[in-house]
Amino acid sequence: MADNPYAGLRTLALSANAEQLGFSPTVDLPDVFGVVADLELQGTATLVCLRDGTTSLYYSSGGGAIGLGQHESIRQAALSFVGLVQEYLGTFSSGPDALPLPPGHCCFTALTYGGTRSLTASEADLNATDSEAGSLYRAFHAVIGAYRLWVDTQPNDAR
């Protein structure tokens, strides 16, 4: 049985280097080139979205999906998510938060040209309609929702 790749994939995402990925600041995204979002429920789900639409989803249980950004609806949701992180970057603090998070919490880690910055929120903050964390959480779920819709359109043997 193969080792669970989750920790390595998450670490790789958090250590992404913009220059090696071919990213440089733009007018729309002067600081942010991606986001790593960790949601703690009964295990951790980690969503990785980059500014070119690259999207992957990893589960601490070992499952996940890579290459989701090749599907236009997922790609568009991921790009919106990254743009929102740029918009709210001023509310993030330095560095990524360490796992495990408390149950019901989500950590959004901005991948910036100057390093990582994070925003961790409780379930109450995530469900608030008037908070940055709530807006980020809805953008996170828009990507997950696009992924689920795509999965639902695939034949059972293609999943």
Buried (B, 14 or more C-beta within 10 A) or exposed (E): EEEBBBEEBBEEBBEBEBEEBEBEEEEEBEBBBBBBBBBBEEEBBBBBBBBBBBBBBBBBEEEBBEEBBEBEBBBBBBBBBBBBBBEBBEBBEEEBBEBEBEEBBBBBBBBBBEEBBBBBBBBEBBBBEEBBBBBBBBBBBBBBBBBEEBEEEEEEEEE
